Amino acid sequence: MGKKEQQSILSSFDRFVPGWTEDPTASGASFWFACQGSSILVAGATNELSVPFLEDLGALGLPGDASHLLGFADGHACRAVGIPPGASVPDGFRFENLRSLFDGISYAFFALAARALEVVDWDASHRFCGRCGTATNLRSGERARECPTCGSLSYPRISPAVIVAVVRGDRILLARATRFPPGLYSVLAGYVDPGENLEECVHREVREETGIEVTNLRYFASQPWPFPHSLMIAFTAEHAGGEIVVDGDELSDAGWYTADALPQIPGRMTVARRLIDWFCEGRSVKGSA
């Protein structure tokens, strides 16, 4: 396949329509998202990435689990399949962690790859019933695994998490999580507890991690985060009181930063970066790379 043809087909991801029912009118070839952990099988240079486009992924000699239809992009099926660790990589391809691809892919590519990673993780994690231990089967008509003994259904797991840009005058609250690479700072985030709404989670997470209170919460955006199965729900908020006292457990440092003096911040594919850029754009300064 020529470079121009490949680029034309990959642009189909911008018009992806999700679904799990086969379409007899679809093209014989499929886009294959072959997943291994948090990595995707790709080919090409960083700015010209592609995934296998074949009728049968078996043509590459890869061992894999049953494939999962994700949907269609301009009449081409998009499929996900799990590849076991240690499998030989076909010539011309490589497994790349999705995070490492952020600078070379479109958001449409990222969203589809995220969907593939999460579906494969769900399928591998629910082969046996969590209630009675019986081997489960794929359920017809919906994306679920069903226990033939007790009838328990296991759907793809999605863990909601909030992420928030807290502003105090001309400054934004940025923090360094203990798990971050050296020098990296970001906005605050945390998982939603059972019985808690999103707004309550924002207040609790900010209070627990930094000791401050916030007000004027506003919804900003959302983003799938397939590491392994999160959904990030982003907010903006204003400082309402208190001074920073980091918890020392999840955070190692936190501070208030102006738009023209930011530390190292997340890459542009993340909703965290979109929040920081929103803050900077409101002050006529673009976030640093």
LOLO-28011 format. One record per residue (C-alpha): x, y, z. Coordinates in steps of 0.25 Angstrom, whole numbers, plus 5000, padded with zeros to 4 digits. Last residue first. Example, Ala and Ser with C-alpha at 12.3 -4.5 7.8 and 13.67 -1.06 7.14 Angstrom:
BEGIN
X=5055 | Y=4996 | Z=5029 .
X=5049 | Y=4982 | Z=5031 .
END
This chain:
BEGIN
X=5024 | Y=5088 | Z=5101 .
X=5021 | Y=5101 | Z=5109 .
X=5006 | Y=5106 | Z=5111 .
X=5002 | Y=5118 | Z=5102 .
X=5001 | Y=5132 | Z=5108 .
X=4990 | Y=5141 | Z=5106 .
X=4984 | Y=5140 | Z=5120 .
X=4972 | Y=5132 | Z=5116 .
X=4981 | Y=5124 | Z=5107 .
X=4989 | Y=5120 | Z=5119 .
X=4978 | Y=5114 | Z=5127 .
X=4972 | Y=5107 | Z=5115 .
X=4986 | Y=5102 | Z=5112 .
X=4987 | Y=5096 | Z=5126 .
X=4973 | Y=5089 | Z=5124 .
X=4977 | Y=5084 | Z=5111 .
X=4990 | Y=5078 | Z=5117 .
X=4982 | Y=5071 | Z=5127 .
X=4972 | Y=5066 | Z=5116 .
X=4984 | Y=5059 | Z=5110 .
X=4989 | Y=5058 | Z=5096 .
X=4997 | Y=5071 | Z=5097 .
X=5008 | Y=5065 | Z=5106 .
X=5008 | Y=5067 | Z=5121 .
X=5015 | Y=5079 | Z=5128 .
X=5030 | Y=5083 | Z=5131 .
X=5029 | Y=5095 | Z=5140 .
X=5021 | Y=5107 | Z=5137 .
X=5026 | Y=5122 | Z=5138 .
X=5019 | Y=5130 | Z=5128 .
X=5005 | Y=5125 | Z=5131 .
X=5007 | Y=5127 | Z=5146 .
X=5009 | Y=5116 | Z=5156 .
X=5004 | Y=5112 | Z=5170 .
X=5010 | Y=5101 | Z=5176 .
X=5010 | Y=5086 | Z=5179 .
X=5021 | Y=5076 | Z=5184 .
X=5023 | Y=5061 | Z=5187 .
X=5008 | Y=5057 | Z=5184 .
X=5001 | Y=5043 | Z=5186 .
X=5007 | Y=5041 | Z=5200 .
X=5013 | Y=5054 | Z=5205 .
X=4999 | Y=5060 | Z=5207 .
X=5003 | Y=5073 | Z=5202 .
X=4999 | Y=5085 | Z=5210 .
X=4996 | Y=5097 | Z=5201 .
X=4988 | Y=5109 | Z=5208 .
X=4973 | Y=5110 | Z=5211 .
X=4962 | Y=5116 | Z=5204 .
X=4953 | Y=5117 | Z=5192 .
X=4962 | Y=5115 | Z=5180 .
X=4954 | Y=5114 | Z=5167 .
X=4950 | Y=5102 | Z=5159 .
X=4952 | Y=5096 | Z=5145 .
X=4947 | Y=5082 | Z=5143 .
X=4951 | Y=5070 | Z=5135 .
X=4945 | Y=5056 | Z=5135 .
X=4955 | Y=5045 | Z=5132 .
X=4950 | Y=5032 | Z=5129 .
X=4959 | Y=5020 | Z=5133 .
X=4961 | Y=5006 | Z=5128 .
X=4976 | Y=5002 | Z=5128 .
X=4983 | Y=5011 | Z=5126 .
X=4972 | Y=5013 | Z=5116 .
X=4969 | Y=5028 | Z=5119 .
X=4957 | Y=5032 | Z=5112 .
X=4955 | Y=5047 | Z=5112 .
X=4945 | Y=5057 | Z=5117 .
X=4943 | Y=5072 | Z=5116 .
X=4942 | Y=5085 | Z=5124 .
X=4931 | Y=5084 | Z=5135 .
X=4931 | Y=5096 | Z=5144 .
X=4933 | Y=5097 | Z=5159 .
X=4931 | Y=5110 | Z=5165 .
X=4938 | Y=5107 | Z=5178 .
X=4950 | Y=5101 | Z=5184 .
X=4956 | Y=5097 | Z=5198 .
X=4971 | Y=5095 | Z=5201 .
X=4978 | Y=5084 | Z=5208 .
X=4987 | Y=5079 | Z=5197 .
X=4984 | Y=5065 | Z=5194 .
X=4972 | Y=5062 | Z=5203 .
X=4965 | Y=5075 | Z=5200 .
X=4967 | Y=5075 | Z=5185 .
X=4962 | Y=5060 | Z=5185 .
X=4950 | Y=5063 | Z=5194 .
X=4945 | Y=5075 | Z=5187 .
X=4947 | Y=5069 | Z=5173 .
X=4940 | Y=5056 | Z=5178 .
X=4928 | Y=5063 | Z=5183 .
X=4926 | Y=5070 | Z=5169 .
X=4927 | Y=5056 | Z=5162 .
X=4917 | Y=5050 | Z=5171 .
X=4920 | Y=5040 | Z=5182 .
X=4913 | Y=5027 | Z=5186 .
X=4925 | Y=5019 | Z=5182 .
X=4938 | Y=5027 | Z=5182 .
X=4942 | Y=5035 | Z=5169 .
X=4957 | Y=5034 | Z=5166 .
X=4967 | Y=5045 | Z=5166 .
X=4973 | Y=5057 | Z=5159 .
X=4981 | Y=5069 | Z=5162 .
X=4987 | Y=5078 | Z=5151 .
X=5001 | Y=5074 | Z=5146 .
X=5016 | Y=5075 | Z=5149 .
X=5027 | Y=5067 | Z=5143 .
X=5041 | Y=5069 | Z=5148 .
X=5045 | Y=5055 | Z=5150 .
X=5035 | Y=5045 | Z=5144 .
X=5022 | Y=5044 | Z=5152 .
X=5019 | Y=5033 | Z=5162 .
X=5021 | Y=5043 | Z=5174 .
X=5011 | Y=5052 | Z=5168 .
X=5016 | Y=5066 | Z=5165 .
X=5006 | Y=5077 | Z=5167 .
X=5001 | Y=5089 | Z=5159 .
X=4991 | Y=5100 | Z=5164 .
X=4989 | Y=5111 | Z=5154 .
X=4992 | Y=5125 | Z=5156 .
X=4987 | Y=5139 | Z=5151 .
X=4976 | Y=5140 | Z=5162 .
X=4975 | Y=5126 | Z=5169 .
X=4972 | Y=5115 | Z=5159 .
X=4969 | Y=5100 | Z=5161 .
X=4970 | Y=5092 | Z=5149 .
X=4963 | Y=5079 | Z=5152 .
X=4963 | Y=5064 | Z=5148 .
X=4952 | Y=5055 | Z=5152 .
X=4953 | Y=5040 | Z=5151 .
X=4942 | Y=5030 | Z=5146 .
X=4947 | Y=5015 | Z=5146 .
X=4941 | Y=5008 | Z=5133 .
X=4940 | Y=4993 | Z=5134 .
X=4936 | Y=4986 | Z=5121 .
X=4923 | Y=4978 | Z=5125 .
X=4923 | Y=4965 | Z=5133 .
X=4909 | Y=4958 | Z=5134 .
X=4906 | Y=4948 | Z=5145 .
X=4896 | Y=4937 | Z=5140 .
X=4900 | Y=4927 | Z=5151 .
X=4905 | Y=4915 | Z=5143 .
X=4906 | Y=4920 | Z=5128 .
X=4914 | Y=4932 | Z=5133 .
X=4913 | Y=4944 | Z=5123 .
X=4923 | Y=4953 | Z=5117 .
X=4918 | Y=4966 | Z=5112 .
X=4919 | Y=4975 | Z=5099 .
X=4905 | Y=4973 | Z=5094 .
X=4896 | Y=4965 | Z=5085 .
X=4902 | Y=4951 | Z=5088 .
X=4909 | Y=4949 | Z=5101 .
X=4923 | Y=4945 | Z=5101 .
X=4925 | Y=4933 | Z=5110 .
X=4930 | Y=4931 | Z=5124 .
X=4938 | Y=4920 | Z=5131 .
X=4931 | Y=4917 | Z=5144 .
X=4938 | Y=4923 | Z=5157 .
X=4925 | Y=4925 | Z=5165 .
X=4924 | Y=4940 | Z=5167 .
X=4936 | Y=4946 | Z=5159 .
X=4932 | Y=4938 | Z=5147 .
X=4944 | Y=4933 | Z=5139 .
X=4949 | Y=4939 | Z=5126 .
X=4947 | Y=4953 | Z=5132 .
X=4961 | Y=4960 | Z=5132 .
X=4965 | Y=4956 | Z=5118 .
X=4952 | Y=4961 | Z=5111 .
X=4953 | Y=4974 | Z=5120 .
X=4967 | Y=4977 | Z=5116 .
X=4965 | Y=4974 | Z=5101 .
X=4953 | Y=4984 | Z=5101 .
X=4961 | Y=4994 | Z=5109 .
X=4973 | Y=4994 | Z=5099 .
X=4964 | Y=4994 | Z=5087 .
X=4956 | Y=5006 | Z=5092 .
X=4969 | Y=5014 | Z=5095 .
X=4974 | Y=5011 | Z=5081 .
X=4961 | Y=5017 | Z=5075 .
X=4962 | Y=5029 | Z=5084 .
X=4977 | Y=5031 | Z=5081 .
X=4975 | Y=5029 | Z=5066 .
X=4964 | Y=5040 | Z=5067 .
X=4973 | Y=5049 | Z=5075 .
X=4983 | Y=5049 | Z=5064 .
X=4996 | Y=5041 | Z=5065 .
X=5011 | Y=5045 | Z=5066 .
X=5013 | Y=5052 | Z=5079 .
X=5004 | Y=5043 | Z=5087 .
X=5011 | Y=5030 | Z=5082 .
X=5019 | Y=5028 | Z=5095 .
X=5007 | Y=5027 | Z=5103 .
X=5001 | Y=5016 | Z=5094 .
X=5013 | Y=5007 | Z=5098 .
X=5019 | Y=5003 | Z=5084 .
X=5019 | Y=4989 | Z=5079 .
X=5027 | Y=4987 | Z=5066 .
X=5024 | Y=4984 | Z=5051 .
X=5033 | Y=4983 | Z=5039 .
X=5035 | Y=4969 | Z=5041 .
X=5025 | Y=4962 | Z=5050 .
X=5027 | Y=4962 | Z=5065 .
X=5029 | Y=4949 | Z=5071 .
X=5020 | Y=4946 | Z=5083 .
X=5027 | Y=4948 | Z=5097 .
X=5015 | Y=4954 | Z=5104 .
X=5001 | Y=4949 | Z=5098 .
X=4994 | Y=4957 | Z=5087 .
X=4980 | Y=4962 | Z=5090 .
X=4971 | Y=4966 | Z=5078 .
X=4964 | Y=4978 | Z=5074 .
X=4956 | Y=4980 | Z=5061 .
X=4953 | Y=4992 | Z=5053 .
X=4944 | Y=4989 | Z=5041 .
X=4945 | Y=4997 | Z=5028 .
X=4933 | Y=5004 | Z=5022 .
X=4938 | Y=5018 | Z=5025 .
X=4943 | Y=5014 | Z=5039 .
X=4934 | Y=5003 | Z=5045 .
X=4932 | Y=4998 | Z=5059 .
X=4940 | Y=4991 | Z=5071 .
X=4939 | Y=4977 | Z=5066 .
X=4946 | Y=4968 | Z=5076 .
X=4956 | Y=4957 | Z=5072 .
X=4958 | Y=4944 | Z=5079 .
X=4971 | Y=4943 | Z=5085 .
X=4984 | Y=4944 | Z=5078 .
X=4996 | Y=4937 | Z=5072 .
X=5003 | Y=4945 | Z=5061 .
X=5007 | Y=4939 | Z=5048 .
X=5005 | Y=4952 | Z=5040 .
X=4994 | Y=4946 | Z=5031 .
X=4987 | Y=4942 | Z=5044 .
X=4983 | Y=4957 | Z=5045 .
X=4972 | Y=4953 | Z=5034 .
X=4966 | Y=4962 | Z=5024 .
X=4977 | Y=4972 | Z=5026 .
X=4981 | Y=4986 | Z=5030 .
X=4991 | Y=4985 | Z=5041 .
X=4993 | Y=4998 | Z=5048 .
X=4999 | Y=5011 | Z=5043 .
X=5009 | Y=5022 | Z=5048 .
X=5013 | Y=5033 | Z=5039 .
X=5018 | Y=5043 | Z=5049 .
X=5026 | Y=5033 | Z=5057 .
X=5031 | Y=5026 | Z=5046 .
X=5024 | Y=5013 | Z=5040 .
X=5018 | Y=5001 | Z=5046 .
X=5009 | Y=4999 | Z=5059 .
X=5005 | Y=4988 | Z=5068 .
X=4999 | Y=4994 | Z=5081 .
X=5004 | Y=4995 | Z=5095 .
X=4997 | Y=4996 | Z=5108 .
X=4998 | Y=4981 | Z=5111 .
X=5000 | Y=4975 | Z=5097 .
X=4989 | Y=4980 | Z=5088 .
X=4987 | Y=4977 | Z=5073 .
X=4978 | Y=4988 | Z=5067 .
X=4975 | Y=4982 | Z=5054 .
X=4968 | Y=4991 | Z=5043 .
X=4960 | Y=4982 | Z=5034 .
X=4960 | Y=4977 | Z=5020 .
X=4948 | Y=4970 | Z=5014 .
X=4941 | Y=4984 | Z=5012 .
X=4928 | Y=4985 | Z=5020 .
X=4914 | Y=4981 | Z=5013 .
X=4912 | Y=4969 | Z=5022 .
X=4913 | Y=4978 | Z=5034 .
X=4916 | Y=4970 | Z=5047 .
X=4910 | Y=4975 | Z=5060 .
X=4919 | Y=4981 | Z=5071 .
X=4918 | Y=4996 | Z=5068 .
X=4925 | Y=5009 | Z=5068 .
X=4925 | Y=5019 | Z=5057 .
X=4939 | Y=5024 | Z=5053 .
X=4939 | Y=5037 | Z=5044 .
X=4952 | Y=5043 | Z=5048 .
X=4958 | Y=5028 | Z=5048 .
X=4956 | Y=5029 | Z=5033 .
X=4968 | Y=5038 | Z=5032 .
X=4976 | Y=5025 | Z=5033 .
X=4971 | Y=5021 | Z=5019 .
X=4975 | Y=5034 | Z=5012 .
X=4989 | Y=5033 | Z=5019 .
X=4991 | Y=5018 | Z=5015 .
X=4987 | Y=5022 | Z=5000 .
X=4997 | Y=5034 | Z=5000 .
X=5008 | Y=5025 | Z=5006 .
X=5006 | Y=5014 | Z=4996 .
X=5000 | Y=5000 | Z=5000 .
END
